[in-house]
Amino acid sequence: MRKFQLGIALFILMPLIEIYLFIKIGTEIGALSTILLIVFTAVVGVALLRHQGLSTLQNVQRQMQQGQIPAVGLLEGIMLFFAGALLLTPGFFTDTIGFIILIPAIRKKLALWVLENSGTIVQINPDHPPQSGPKHFIEGEFQDKDDRS
């Protein structure tokens, strides 16, 4: 229930923060300049997103070709999709969050943190690498964090 309450709070607070920032920045630089700045950040954000997305896709493909599990890369791809949605949403607060997600070092640390705190720990056994052939098996153990006694 706590995640639901957080979602409702963000749903209410985000527009309020954006309205506040529109008013504050609009009074400082003017309405037309504010609108142009919003459009500019969206265009720059999409250009950066395209570059980052292609780079992440290449890394994921490279890891898959080497027989590695690209969990971090896939999660980074999802985060880039989220960053794109934020950058296309008009607003300074959402643009700031979107641009922060576009920073590769921050995105990677965030992806690792999400994987470590996702509720399931997956440990891959390095002594038994994937077998060659049409099927690949990865031996390992998993433990659900909620089931720890």
C-alpha positions, 0 to 999 in steps of 0.5 A: 500500500505504501507504493500506491500512496507514493504514486498518488503523492507524486501524481499530485505534487509533480504538477504543482512543482511544475506550475510553481516553476513555470510561474517563477521562471516565467516572471524572470525571463518572460512567457515566450522565453519560458516556452522556447526554453521548454521546447529547446530542452525537449529537442536537446533531450531527445537528441541526447536520448537517441545517442544514449539509447543507441550506445546502450543497445550496442552494449546489450547486444555485445553482452548477449553475443558474449553469453553474458546476461545484460541485466544492467543494460536492459534496466538502463534501456528502461530508464532511458525510455522513462527519461525520454518520457520525462524530457518530452513532458513540458516542465523544468522539474521533469526535464531535470530528472530526465537529464539526470537519468541521461548521465551514464554514471548516475544511470548505471549506479541507479540500475545497479541499486535497483537490481540489488534492492529488487527483492530477488538475489540472483547469484550466477555460478562462475564455475559453470559457464553457459554451454555451447550449442542451441540451448544455454543453461546458467546454473545458479541459486536465487533467494527471495529477500522476503523469505529470509529467516 
